[in-house]
Amino acid sequence: MKKNKTLFSLLLVASLMVSVLASCTKSSAKEGTDPTLLSLVVAGATERAHCGAAIVLVNSCVGGQGTGQYVDAGICASTPGYDNVDLVKCVSAKVTELDCTNPANKYTTGAAALAITSSATTADGKTTTVVTHKGVFGACFLTKGGFSAFATVDETAGTATWTH
């Protein structure tokens, strides 16, 4: 009987947490607000504070409405190199340069502001990863993202490449 009460309590707490997260996501989509901070918490990337700050700044230049219109903070957890102060400074300077406080200067989608894609190929037991940075903030994430410590950076192509 005691096991059933414990299991019931755990299920109740879990369902309440899911309800709260779903409610936050729905309300931010309905209001057109930036769900970046929620994404960081859900993704467990709270230790990536500088990257999260940079993504919040990028999203301040995105004027789209609804879910999927902003840059996803998941890149902070999935790609190495983005968690540093220089990245935040670069993005902050770019936001100021673009005058994103003026609604006319905002991008309609997050992809127009920042698009990061990655691909990997494996040959002879070694994997080569290529991360491509596009959009107006792509150069900040490429050059200030810390890739130079472990990757070959090609600013013209917008790529960082490394083998592991």
BELDAPE-V853762 format. One line per field, one symbol per residue. ss: DSSP state (@ for helix, = for strand, . for the rest). burial: b if it has 16 or more other ideal C-beta (glycine too) atoms within 10 Angstrom, else e. Layout:
ss=???
burial=???
//
This chain:
ss=.@@@@@@@@@@@@@@@@@@@@@@@@@@@@@@....@@@@@@@@.....@@@@@@@@@@@..=............@@@@......@@@@@@@@@@@@@@....@@@.=..@@@@.=========..=========...@@@@@@...@@@..===....=====.
burial=eeeeeeeeeeeeeeeeeeeeeeebeeebeeeeebbbbebbeebebeebebbbbbbbbbbbbbbbeeeebbbbbebbbebbbbbbeebbebbeebbeebebeeeeebbeebbbbbbbeeeeeeeeeeeebbbbbbbbbbbbbbbbbbbeeebebeeeebbbebee
//
